[in-house]
């Protein structure tokens, strides 16, 4: 759609990244390579178009019923451990399909984070819990939307597939500003009013949008730009989605894929997530709710885990088969794990002290576990890793130097991950 | 000019006037003192006053909830009287639309899109029609009187929050949080399980004490209107910090004050009138925490109560709270202008919590009437908290709907529509209420998300771009804007009328020629071209915010 009068936000984005590259390059100037090196990296990034699949298991998946089983111990619970495709490595029997693709995965068993409440924990983990500098940090999706940008797909860089309501969740963006927020597809459905009205010709529609953009741009000339940018951006995204409505066409999905991913919510949403990645969306978050098993933890996980297992293993297999794992970073995690101690309601409570996550894809070593907990699974027995370490690792895996790259918050330089943490070298390929 | 409470000017009013003089310098009105305090701290030149066009649109949206009509705008622009802004503000405050605008504003602020309810609407509407004092309104919400047909809808503040949603248990923590946030300006939710981690002032007992007032409230199921009853509160609320596991307790207690004793009654003696098991009518308690809450919270002596409401009305008119965020009053988050907040709070109390009076003073201030354009020679906007430049503010879905209908010339037609008495096979045009539902669903925030800042959405863009009903307003039909404009011969006149009607101003030379050229480029398709122009202005950022 011709919208030439108004720059698209991602045009600024690419310019900004080049600027960042140049600024970082200047620091290397003494070596004589600076001016060349950085733009090349930027070009490289663009060529390969790194992407992220972020699977958010809201409420807290139990590490003991998933990646870090402790069968036949005091807190181990009723489930067995089973061998995986990686010799010597075991996971809970609730993950039979993931066990078969373990050679693709890297599991971290030594997470130790700071917050045991959902309300604060979800934000804290997804923001990477950086040092407090009096600003609201972006969620990981908004961070990636800003640092990598939308690529050439024309689609918004940060898409969130979730149960419940959809909409544009600008709050995720924090100080980066509303345009880096998440476009949420509620219940994986296409947005309402996606089709151009029959009474409006394609030409009239284009005229309307062009005239609107021009009017808004004139208005913004002598004012704060933020509101107009955010406003124009949502109209741009709306138009892109109208042009790409086939993205939501689930009619043509093969019965085999439906079966492999599962007909349940997380299965359907994960499949839509694959379609979004294939279409070129930079950051796709797939959300599953209902994991806060304070009561009846074992029946709860017996019902939830197989759904996750099916959907997760299917998408990893598909990404591997399509050669996409080299460019797509995949992460599956919660805001914390669950207590080893089993409470009076046969449940497990919140436990940030020692828990696990799984990942794979671009820049990540595969078929490994990192860190360990003690025999009872109560605490980490190796080096503890906070979410800050994970953020450094993920940025590095995506080709972003997490120690040098900074955000520019209206002139205030801000690190993109916690200053005192570092990338975990065992995880990086 | 004066609020209804000050009339007639009798002895009581005289006493009051003397009391007012005690806190006001006799020679200066509040709006002048506001401007002084803002200018003293401006740290740079303050903007000149806004043009008539900018002021007119702003004040209509704030006090009438809609943009001005084209003829209202022309009249105002032609008026040469020096005091015309002053006169207009009083006219709008006295007008029929003021109570409706206030009803919509407070509905969004207090209910945060939890839905609407006829009795609640009636409570708000009648309160603003009679310019009821804010302390009285809050009292009616905190201890609703089911026997008073006019005010009983106030209970919806409670019942909408006590209603379960999904499979969640009754959200008492949410109710406690909202009473704190909306009436006291403090969000104590994070102090539920331990003293607040980041805000020194907020202690666990501040949450638990407020909870002691509210934790026994229940929805009454024996009546059809919103109403609450209370279970007897028999002992103090016990709690313990998840950190040190020390057992603590408190009776009902307003944040940062002292607890009240919980009297002990023998079992069965808690009631003056016991509940009626047959009719399920609740009894009358000897000790009613809600009654005490309604007596203790909305009081002049309660700084939190006063500061919260004046800060919110400041935010409504100026675009940013003196304390920001609005629900984070604490010593670590001081107001940008402490003296001003104090002044507003004291004066508001001295004027019997008269919202209309305060809004009038705010609107009369230069601070309110300043231009929103970047100051000459400055390329960066000054910090919002200096109030040197008028700030943009979001419009509610209600304001956008009414303004859109007015601009397109469809308001009267839509408002006049009635729901057909009988189901018919024929498709019928939607009524105003039905259209409003659609606008709320597309433009308003989801339930429980405060509408504080401009937050455009893809959903709203798709709605405005493709919705059947919205697009129908841009088709020419008898007497609507597109119809009237397409009958004008002169393209310049079309552009002038278009900008006046939609954006309440004249077009610039560039804008006029853009419109003229566009219309002529479409030749025979004149009405369609005009429809496209109207749509573009209606969805521009300029139309979508209050500036």
Interface residues (C-beta under 8 A of the other chain):
Chain A: X117 X119 X120 X165 X166 X167 X168 X170 X178 X183 X191 X192 X193 X194 X195 X196 X197 X199 X200 X204 X205 X207 X208 X209 X211 X212 X214 X215 X216 X218 X219 X220 X222 X223 X224 X227 X228 X230 X231 X232 X233 X234 X235 X237 X238 X241 X242
Chain B: X189 X190 X193 X372 X373 X374 X381 X392 X442 X446 X454 X455 X456 X457 X458 X459 X460 X461 X462 X463 X465 X466 X467 X468 X471 X475 X508 X510 X511 X514 X518 X528 X529 X531 X532 X533 X535 X536 X537 X539 X540 X541 X542 X544 X545 X547
